[in-house]
Amino acid sequence: MDSERNMHPFLSILNILDHHAAERPDQLAFVSLQNGTTPSATLTFGQLRQSVIAAAEHLRPLAARGERVVLLYDHPFDFLVPFLACLYAGLIAVPAPLPNTFTAKRVQARMLGILKDASPVLALTTAENLDALEAAYQGLPEFSNMNWVATDRVPSITADWSPVTVEKQDVAYLQYTSGSTSTPKGVVVTHGNITHQVDYQRGCGRRMGSSPVWFVGCPITTIWDCSAVYSLRCTWPLRAI
């Protein structure tokens, strides 16, 4: 790996998003594909940062810095803003699978194992999912100890944003194993780990450059533990183009 790839000015993907939102706010950043071919939703860098800041500002009073927040989503595009909002607010994101009618028993056990181990203080999901989860799991202690937020109902903000200071060694999120052979076990992923992965992808010749990442419209219940977060890792160049 050459010296240019070893040296970059950003400590986290938050700095990368800030940079691109300032330099190219109207450039397309993310696209959601319906049926794998038809764009159904898009975000520019400016829109993405504005949505992330609004969600982060909403989360700040609800959890202290360093506390864990579980993310329960069934589509990567819905997952994107809440995940980055947790990082912007200084919270530790905990992606978890969302049970559905096809995977309810297996995925429910995995989800409950993650909740028990991570002890999150907040749970983030969509309004539609929230109603279904409350109806199905309201009596379980793993759910009763958390505050719930429907992130698609978070209002926009106009106030100036005061970001938290992020260091490379700070924890960004917890990635849990599948739990297929034992209780799910969490792996700590730092902000430095994420930027290192971005740099590694550039070194492998997979740099996305200024192109958008295309989120294929498949449920996060089957791909959440790699694709959703991986897409974030390889999205932005570590240097401006």
C-alpha positions in Angstrom: 0.0 0.0 0.0 1.5 3.3 -1.0 2.0 6.4 1.2 -1.0 8.2 -0.1 -3.3 5.4 1.0 -1.6 5.2 4.3 -2.1 8.9 5.0 -5.6 10.3 5.0 -7.1 13.3 6.9 -10.3 11.7 8.3 -10.7 10.0 11.6 -14.1 8.5 10.8 -16.8 8.2 8.2 -18.5 11.1 9.9 -15.7 13.4 8.8 -16.0 11.9 5.3 -19.7 12.6 5.2 -19.2 16.2 6.5 -16.6 16.8 3.8 -18.7 15.5 0.9 -21.8 17.3 2.2 -19.9 20.6 2.1 -18.0 20.0 -1.1 -20.8 18.3 -3.2 -24.1 18.6 -1.4 -26.2 18.0 -4.5 -24.3 14.9 -5.6 -26.2 11.6 -5.4 -24.9 9.5 -2.5 -27.3 6.5 -2.1 -30.0 4.9 -4.2 -32.5 2.3 -3.1 -33.5 -0.1 -5.8 -37.0 -1.7 -6.1 -36.9 -5.2 -7.5 -33.1 -4.8 -7.9 -33.5 -2.4 -10.9 -35.8 0.6 -10.4 -34.6 3.4 -8.1 -37.3 4.0 -5.5 -35.5 6.4 -3.1 -32.4 8.6 -3.3 -30.3 10.7 -1.0 -27.7 13.4 -2.0 -24.8 14.0 0.3 -26.5 17.1 1.6 -29.8 15.4 2.2 -28.1 12.5 3.9 -26.1 14.7 6.4 -29.2 16.8 7.2 -31.3 13.7 7.9 -28.5 12.1 10.0 -28.0 15.3 12.1 -31.8 15.6 12.7 -31.9 12.0 14.0 -28.7 12.4 16.0 -30.1 15.6 17.7 -33.2 13.7 18.6 -31.2 10.8 20.1 -28.9 12.9 22.2 -31.2 13.6 25.1 -32.3 9.9 25.2 -28.9 8.2 25.8 -25.6 9.2 27.2 -22.4 9.0 25.1 -21.1 5.5 24.8 -24.5 3.8 25.6 -25.7 1.1 23.2 -28.6 1.5 20.8 -30.1 -1.5 18.9 -31.2 -1.0 15.3 -34.1 -3.1 14.0 -34.7 -2.6 10.3 -35.8 -4.8 7.4 -34.2 -2.7 4.7 -30.7 -1.3 4.3 -32.0 2.1 3.2 -34.0 2.6 6.4 -31.0 1.5 8.4 -28.6 4.0 6.9 -29.6 7.3 8.6 -30.1 5.8 12.1 -26.8 4.0 12.0 -24.9 7.2 11.1 -27.0 9.2 13.6 -25.8 6.9 16.4 -22.2 7.6 15.4 -22.8 11.3 15.2 -24.4 11.3 18.7 -21.5 9.4 20.2 -23.7 6.3 20.7 -22.7 2.7 20.0 -24.9 1.2 17.3 -26.0 -2.5 17.6 -27.4 -3.8 14.3 -29.8 -6.7 15.0 -32.0 -8.9 12.8 -35.7 -8.1 12.6 -37.9 -11.2 12.8 -40.5 -11.8 10.1 -43.1 -14.5 9.5 -40.5 -16.7 7.6 -37.6 -16.4 10.1 -39.5 -15.6 13.4 -38.3 -18.4 15.6 -34.6 -18.5 14.6 -34.2 -14.8 14.2 -36.1 -14.0 17.4 -33.7 -16.1 19.4 -30.8 -14.3 17.8 -32.3 -10.9 18.4 -33.1 -11.6 22.1 -29.6 -13.0 22.6 -28.1 -9.7 21.2 -30.4 -7.6 23.4 -29.5 -9.5 26.5 -25.8 -9.2 25.9 -25.6 -5.6 24.6 -28.1 -4.2 27.1 -29.2 -1.3 24.9 -31.0 1.7 26.3 -32.7 2.6 23.1 -34.3 0.7 20.2 -34.6 2.3 16.8 -36.9 1.1 14.0 -39.6 2.3 11.7 -43.1 3.3 12.9 -44.6 0.2 11.1 -42.1 -2.1 12.6 -42.5 -0.5 16.1 -46.2 -1.3 16.2 -45.6 -4.9 15.2 -42.7 -5.4 17.7 -44.7 -3.9 20.6 -47.6 -6.2 19.8 -45.4 -9.3 19.6 -42.8 -8.7 22.4 -44.2 -6.1 24.8 -44.1 -8.4 27.8 -40.5 -9.5 27.4 -37.9 -7.9 29.8 -35.4 -7.4 26.9 -37.9 -5.0 25.4 -39.4 -3.4 28.4 -36.0 -2.0 29.6 -35.6 0.1 26.4 -37.0 3.4 25.1 -38.3 3.1 21.5 -37.9 5.6 18.7 -39.5 5.4 15.3 -36.8 7.2 13.3 -39.1 7.9 10.3 -41.1 10.1 12.6 -38.1 12.3 13.7 -38.8 15.9 12.8 -36.3 18.0 10.9 -34.1 20.6 12.7 -33.0 24.1 12.0 -30.6 24.7 14.9 -26.8 24.6 14.5 -25.3 21.2 15.1 -22.6 20.7 17.6 -20.9 17.4 16.8 -19.2 15.1 19.3 -15.4 14.6 19.1 -14.6 11.1 17.7 -11.3 9.4 18.0 -10.1 6.4 16.0 -10.2 4.2 19.1 -13.8 5.0 20.0 -16.3 2.2 19.5 -18.6 2.8 16.5 -20.8 -0.3 16.6 -21.0 -3.9 17.8 -21.2 -6.7 15.2 -22.7 -9.9 16.5 -22.2 -13.4 15.2 -25.0 -15.4 13.7 -25.7 -17.4 16.8 -26.4 -20.5 14.8 -24.2 -22.7 17.0 -24.1 -20.8 20.2 -25.3 -17.5 21.8 -24.5 -14.5 19.6 -21.2 -12.9 20.5 -20.4 -9.3 19.8 -17.3 -7.9 18.0 -16.2 -4.4 18.8 -15.7 -2.2 15.7 -14.1 1.2 16.2 -14.1 4.2 14.0 -10.6 3.5 13.1 -11.5 0.0 12.0 -14.1 1.4 9.6 -11.7 4.0 8.0 -9.1 1.3 7.8 -11.6 -0.9 5.9 -12.4 2.0 3.5 -8.7 2.4 2.9 -8.2 -1.4 2.4 -11.0 -1.4 -0.2 -9.2 1.3 -2.1 -6.0 -0.7 -2.0 -7.9 -3.7 -3.5 -9.0 -1.6 -6.4 -12.6 -1.4 -5.3 -12.7 2.3 -4.6 -16.2 3.7 -5.2 -14.9 7.2 -5.9 -17.7 9.7 -6.3 -20.3 7.1 -7.5 -23.3 6.4 -5.3 -23.8 3.1 -3.5 -26.8 1.2 -4.8 -28.9 -0.5 -2.1 -30.6 -3.5 -3.6 -34.2 -3.9 -2.3 -33.8 -7.1 -0.4 -34.7 -7.5 3.3 -32.1 -6.8 5.9 -33.2 -9.9 7.8 -31.0 -11.9 5.3 -28.2 -9.5 4.7 -28.0 -7.1 7.6 -24.9 -8.5 9.2 -22.7 -7.7 6.2 -24.2 -5.7 3.4 -25.7 -2.8 5.2 -22.6 -1.9 7.1 -20.3 -3.0 4.4 -22.0 -0.5 2.0 -21.2 2.2 4.5 -17.6 1.2 4.8 -16.8 1.4 1.1 -19.0 4.4 0.2 -16.8 7.5 0.2 -13.2 8.1 -0.8 -10.8 9.0 1.9 -9.6 11.9 -0.2 -11.6 14.4 -2.1 -11.8 13.9 -5.9 
